Amino acid sequence: MARLSDIIEDFLKVLLEESNGELEIQRNELADYFECAPSQINYVLATRFSLDRGYYIESRRGGGGYIRIIHLDIEDDDYILDLITNRIGAKLSQQETYNIIDRMEEKEIVTPREAVLMKYALQDKAIALPSSLKDNIRAGILKSMLTAILAFQSSDNE
């Protein structure tokens, strides 16, 4: 007999296929449908629909809260996915960041204008924190930017 987590995963994957790879649902409605706690839905999303499995999850809590699941086309975006999951660790210097952005511009993943904006947003002067924290914050921000690029490219391809 299949576990509830497997059933929820399969259900969401069918809905994703029917909606061309992008799905917006309400966590509480899904929990009510499966007669489970919302934390069970959170567990399935965290373990079965992670970035390294090719999914981007956007969540908004509160009154009209929702969950948006986007299936990423990782075959076309292996470089970015590798950066996010393997190459960018917990810390990233300004120069390392600039090197990554330059490479993305060379590969035409970002435009020259986007590259300049990213560099300005990630430079030491823009991160007004003690030096010991800047590299950690920079790594997190760059990962978020790259995740957004993946999500945007996936929604553009559909």
NORCORDA-V49156 format. One record per residue. N is the residue number from 1. PHI is phi in radians with two decimals (NA if undefined). Layout:
# NORCORDA-V49156
N:PHI  N:PHI
This chain:
# NORCORDA-V49156
1:NA  2:-1.26  3:-1.34  4:-1.02  5:-1.04  6:-1.14  7:-1.13  8:-1.10  9:-1.02  10:-1.06  11:-1.04  12:-1.14  13:-1.15  14:-1.13  15:-1.08  16:-1.11  17:-1.09  18:-1.20  19:-1.86  20:1.01  21:1.53  22:-2.43  23:-2.37  24:-2.14  25:-2.40  26:-1.78  27:-1.01  28:-1.15  29:-1.10  30:-1.13  31:-1.11  32:-1.10  33:-1.04  34:-1.64  35:0.90  36:-2.41  37:-1.35  38:-0.97  39:-1.12  40:-1.17  41:-1.13  42:-1.02  43:-1.07  44:-1.08  45:-1.10  46:-1.21  47:-1.71  48:-1.92  49:-2.24  50:-1.54  51:-1.08  52:-1.23  53:-1.70  54:1.63  55:-2.21  56:-2.04  57:-1.98  58:-2.09  59:-2.28  60:-2.23  61:-1.64  62:1.74  63:-0.66  64:-1.61  65:-1.04  66:-2.58  67:-2.18  68:-1.95  69:-2.00  70:-2.12  71:-1.47  72:-1.52  73:-1.54  74:-1.25  75:-1.08  76:-1.47  77:-2.15  78:-1.01  79:-1.07  80:-1.15  81:-1.07  82:-1.10  83:-1.05  84:-1.16  85:-1.54  86:-2.11  87:-1.52  88:-1.58  89:-1.53  90:-1.36  91:-2.31  92:-2.64  93:-1.30  94:-1.06  95:-1.15  96:-1.06  97:-1.10  98:-1.07  99:-1.09  100:-1.11  101:-1.12  102:-1.05  103:-1.12  104:-1.14  105:-1.19  106:-1.04  107:-1.42  108:1.06  109:-1.38  110:-2.16  111:-1.37  112:-0.99  113:-1.14  114:-1.09  115:-1.07  116:-1.11  117:-1.07  118:-1.09  119:-1.10  120:-1.10  121:-1.20  122:-1.86  123:-1.29  124:-0.95  125:-1.09  126:-1.35  127:-1.77  128:-1.43  129:-2.37  130:-1.02  131:-0.91  132:-1.15  133:-1.80  134:-0.99  135:-1.16  136:-1.19  137:-1.11  138:-1.04  139:-1.07  140:-1.13  141:-1.16  142:-1.11  143:-1.04  144:-1.12  145:-1.08  146:-1.16  147:-1.11  148:-1.12  149:-1.08  150:-1.05  151:-1.11  152:-1.14  153:-1.13  154:-1.16  155:-1.27  156:-1.24  157:-1.31  158:-1.88
